[in-house]
Amino acid sequence: MIRYKTPNIFQLREIAIGLTFIGGFIDAYTFVQRGGVLAAGQTGNIIFLSVDLANHNMPNALTKLLTIICFVLGIFIVGFFKHRPNRSHYWRLIFLILEFVVCLIVGLLPQSAPNDLVVPLLALVMAMQTTAFSQIEGNAYNNVFSTGNLKKAINSLTDYLFKKDKTALATGLIYLELVLGFASGAIFSAYLQKILGLSTILITCGLLLLIGGYYTLLLHKRALTN
């Protein structure tokens, strides 16, 4: 099928894998450059927050707490847009643009910029990304962390192994691609940070331009044919 004729363009596999790559890229960036905090991995942040509270490390605890709050806020904001009547077909692009702006600003900030400002901002837009783009070819997935994707990959591949269900195999391979995409983003980010340091986050601006531009082009082509 021609890509712009896909009923739900935001669910295209290439878009999902690209966003998952960005998810791994940004989480690795904040963990290394911004005090061991994950922009999107809130399970880890809850654990780190608990440890900080137990050790009376209030400055670090505040960063984790603000990150979790902003992640929740990002989910709520996208939910608000989802339930608005007569919204534009381009509404998901708003969140990619916001993510681009935040990554650009963060990349230009000095090391002295407080982590409890930088990481929560990234958590906000990461939550928006994963909530606005929450499906791949009809399957629910997450593009900013991988525990759920890994579980679904193994469950589907196990179903194929024991039931010989080819649909389960195809689904398992999709989720496995997502896990590899996330891991690749994290590895690529960690490598580039040795060269670019704080500026590494600017790479995501280019990636968002490519993904957002591709998505916009497909939406525009579909609009012209309708």
HELIX and SHEET records of a PDB file:
HELIX    1   1 ARG A    3  LYS A    5  5                                   3    
HELIX    2   2 ILE A    9  GLN A   11  5                                   3    
HELIX    3   3 ARG A   13  GLN A   33  1                                  21    
HELIX    4   4 GLN A   42  ALA A   54  1                                  13    
HELIX    5   5 MET A   58  LYS A   82  1                                  25    
HELIX    6   6 TRP A   91  LEU A  108  1                                  18    
HELIX    7   7 ASN A  115  ALA A  132  1                                  18    
HELIX    8   8 THR A  147  LYS A  163  1                                  17    
HELIX    9   9 LYS A  166  LEU A  196  1                                  31    
HELIX   10  10 GLY A  197  ILE A  201  5                                   5    
HELIX   11  11 LEU A  202  THR A  225  1                                  24    
SHEET    1   A 2 GLN A 135  ILE A 136  0                                        
SHEET    2   A 2 ASN A 139  ALA A 140 -1                                        
END                                                                             
